[in-house]
Amino acid sequence: MTAITFHEPPIAGSETDMLLGILDRTRSVLAWKCGGLDATALRVTLGPSAVTLGGLLKHMARCEADTFLWKLSGSRPTPPWDTAEHGWEWASAAEDTAEELLARWQAAVELSRATVAEALTRGDLGQPVDIGNDGEHANLRRLVLDMIDEYARHNGHADLIRESIDGLVGEDPPGRDEEG
C-alpha cells in the first residue's frame, strides 16, 4: 500500500467541503486500520463474527461503486461486481492478496471522488441522482451521507479487529499532520 494520506475536513467551509472532507477522513481511518498488514492479518476475525479487514476493504470497494457509480450516475456494474452475488465480497476477500485488496479499494475511492467532482460541475448536493423510490429521487447529499454512515459503521469493526491483531488503537495515526 502506498503511504496513507490522512484527510482532515476543513475547520470551516461550505456544506460540500465539509461533507466530502468528513467522507475522506472516514476513508483515511479505514486505510490506516488496514495499512501495513499482510494477507494473513487481513483475514483475522474477532469472536463469532466472520468480518475481516480484507472483507471490509472489498466490501467498501463495492459500496463506493454502488453508491457513486450506479446510484449517482445510473451506470451498470462492472467486473467483478456485474456477476457477483450479494455478499460475495466478504468471503472472496480471503482469496486476494493484501496488495490486491488495497489496490481495488483505492481505485474505487479515486473513481468515486472523480465521479462526485464531475457531478458537482453540474449542480450542488441537492441534485437528484439516478436511484429513487415511489417517483421521488434521492439527491447527491443523501448518497454522501449514506457513504459516511457506511464507513463509520465499518470503521468501528476495523478498529476492534486491528486492536486484536497488534494492539493498534485510536482514531488518528501517530505523527499525523494536523492539517491533513
TAGIVEN-V236346 format. One line per field, one symbol per residue. phi: phi as a letter, one per 20 degrees, with the letter a starting at -180 (. if undefined). burial: 1 if it has 16 or more other ideal C-beta (glycine too) atoms within 10 Angstrom, else 0. Layout:
BEGIN
phi=???
burial=???
END
This chain:
BEGIN
phi=.fgeeeecfffbrfgfgfffffgffffffffffefmdegfffdfdclffefcfffffffffffgfffedfffdnfegdgeffdefgngffffffeefgffffffffffffffgfffgfffferefeffdfebclndefdfgffffffgfffgffffffffffgffbnfcodcfgmfffem
burial=000101111000000000111111111111111110101011110000001111111111111111111111000000001000000011001001010011111101101110110010000010001000000001111111001101100110111011000001000010000000
END
